[in-house]
Amino acid sequence: MSNASKKCSKCGQIKSLEDFSRDRSAKDGLQSACKGCRRLVVEEWRRKNPDKVRAYSKMYQRENADQRREYRREWRRRNPEASRKQKREWRQKNIERALEQERQRLRRWRKLNYEKDREAQRQREAAFRSANPERAREKSRQSKQRWRARKRDGIGYRVATKDIRRLSLANCVACGLPADSLDHVIPLSRGGSHGIGNLAPMCRGCNSSKGAKTVTEWRKVNDWLPLGSFPQRKDRADGAA
């Protein structure tokens, strides 16, 4: 046996010194078992001790949080396509967790940027009116029609504060994000009432998109919408019995 090789104490094969890891306590400075055999030993130990592996992993992540965060950030920068693919696959497998994380991020952002959010909304509305004067006038006309319908028909019920609060804390029945407005399932301009039975929590984007449409009309325009709770109200919104 030449000086450039060594016999593994596990598998008994004679291998190159490059196949052995370093060990300062050994006479020759190398471990007695080759890298392949050592790998099998480690894998077997990990399989028999899952609790210890998880505990060590959590401790390592906690003690090296900054380094791991920087490493992931750098990896995403160097591998944008792989990072996007990884995110898409994770979202498909964990859709509920992904939606909940998006809701939490949106709530935190709105809490920290309340005035900024309101100012941005005002700017978007002003830009929309400037770019779409005809559509803006039509929306204003529909708003006045709804007000006249309420005044003429008097169809309205007192909605308790606790019900308003409960609905405002719910998620949008269309997209699942936190709701920041209430929608009349059957539009007021189409004969709907202002009562708890005709109110649904919605985000401002979905509420604006639905406008004075019935649920069926909205679905025909946006057939991709996953209307979560609306199918239960569909018959009423269509005016059916």
N, C-alpha and C positions, 0 to 999 in steps of 0.2 A: 504493500500500500504506500503510495507516494505521499509527500508532505502536503500536496494540494487536495487531498481527499480525506474523508473520515467516515467511519461506520456509525450509522444511526442506532441508538440504544433501543428504539421502539420497533422499527420495521426491519432492522438488521441489514439494510442496504448500504453499500458504500457510495457516498455522494460527494459532490464538490463542496469545498468549504463555504462557497457562496450560498449553499442551501441550509446553512446553520446560522442561527441568530447569535449575537454576542452575549457573553456571560463573563463579567469581570472576576467572579469568584472561581471560575474553572481554571485549571492549569493552562489549557491551550487558549483560553479566552472565548470559548464557544460553548453553546449548550450541547448536552449529550444527544438530544433528539433533534431531528431535522425540522425545518419550518412546516412541512406538510403534516407531520405527526403532531407537532405542537398545536397546529391549527385545529386538528381533530379533537385534541384534548380540551382545548378551550371551548369549542362548539358543544361538546358533550357536557361540560360543566355549566355552560349557560343554559342548556336545555333542562338540566336537573335543578337549577337554582334561579327560576324566573323572578322570584321576589327580590333576591339580592341584585339581580341585573337591573330591574326597574328602579330600585332604591339608589343604586350607584348612578344610573342615568339621570335621575332627577337631581341628585346632589351635584353632578358634574354640570348640568345645564344651569342650575342655580348659581354655582360658583363662577361659571364662565359665560354668563348671559351676554355681556358686552361683546366678547370675542365672537360668540356664535352669531349674534345679531349682525355684526360687521361682516362675518364670513358669508352669511346668507345674502346680505345686501350686495356684496361684491360678486357672488355667484350669479344672482339675478341680472346684474349689470353685464356680465360676460356671456350669459346664456339667456337672452330675452325670449327666444322662441320656446326653448325648453321650459322656462319659468311659466310662460303663459299656458302652455299645454298642461303642465303640472297643476296649475290653478284650476283650469277647466275640469280636469279629471277629478280633482278633490271636490269641487263644487257639485259635480254630478253625483258623486258618492255620498256627499254630506249636505244635501240641499237645505235641510232644516237648520243645521248649524250655520251654514253660510248666510241664510236669511236672517237668523238671529244676530249674527255678528254685524251684518249691514244695518239692522235696526238699531243696535247699540251704538255703532259709529255715528249714525245719523242723529240719534238723540243727543249724544255728547256734543256733536258739532253744533246743533241748534241751541243747546244750552249755553255753549261758550260764545256763539255768534248770533244771538237773538236779534240784536239791532242790525247787524250786518246782513242777516238773512232777510229781514223786513225791507231794508234799503235795496237789496238786490232784487227782491220781488217787485218793488215799486219801479225800479229801473227796467226790469223785463217788461212790465205792463206798459210803461211809457214807450219803450222801443217797439212793442207790438202795435200800439196805437199809431205810432208814426209810420211804421212799415206797412200796416194793414188797416188803413182808415175805414174801408168798407166793412170788413169783418168786425172791427171794433164797434162801429155804429150798429151792426146787427146784434152783437152781444149786448150792447146797451139797450137796444129795443126789446130784446127778449127779457132782460132784467125788469124793464118797466112793465112788460106784459105780465110777468109773474106777480109783481106788486099789485097790479090792477086786478088780477085774478083773485088774489087773497082778499083784497078790499071788497070786490064784488060778491064773491061766493061766501066769504066768511068761513072757509073750511080751515079750521085750525084748532089745535088743542094745546092746553098748557103742558109743557114738557118739564118735568121735574129737574132740578139742578143736579141731583145725583145721577139721573139718567144721562144728562149731557156730559157729566164728568166721566161716567163709565164709558161712553162711546168715544170720548176724546182720548182716552188712554188705550183704546184698542188699535189694531192694525188695519190698514186699508184692505177692504174686502176684495179689491181687484188685484193689487200687486203684492200685498203683504208687508209693505213698509209702514212705518209709524204714520197714523192718520193725523192730519192737522186741520181737517174740515169735516163737515157733515153734508151728506148728499140726500136729496129726496129721491127715493127709488122710483116712484112715479112722479115725474116732474110736476111742480105746482101749476105750470102753464098748461099741463095736459090733464088737469083735474085731480092731481094728487093732494093729499092733506099734509098739513104741518103737524104731525104727531109722531110719537115714538115708534109706532108700527111702520112708518114710512121713511124713517131716518136710518142711514147706514154710514159708518165711519169710512172716510176716504182721504187720501192725500190730495193736495191741491192740483197736482198734475192730472191724476185720473178724474177728479171732479170736473176740472176744466174741459177735459177731453170728452166726457160724457155729456156735459151741457144739459140741454133740454130733451135729450134722446131717451127713449125707453131702453131697457136692458137689451132687448132683442135688436133694436136698431143699432145700439152701440156695438154689439157683438158682430153684426154684419159689416160694420165699418172696420172693426178691429178684431177679426176672427181669431187672432193669435192670443187674445187676452185670457189668462187663466182666472176667470171670475170666480173667486173662492166661494163666497156665501150667496152670491146673486142667484144661482139657479133655484134656490129655495123661494125666492121672491119673484121668479120669472113670470108666472101666470098672472100675478097681481099687476106686475109692471106692464104686461101686454094688454091689460084691460079685460082678461078672460075671467070667467066666473071662478 
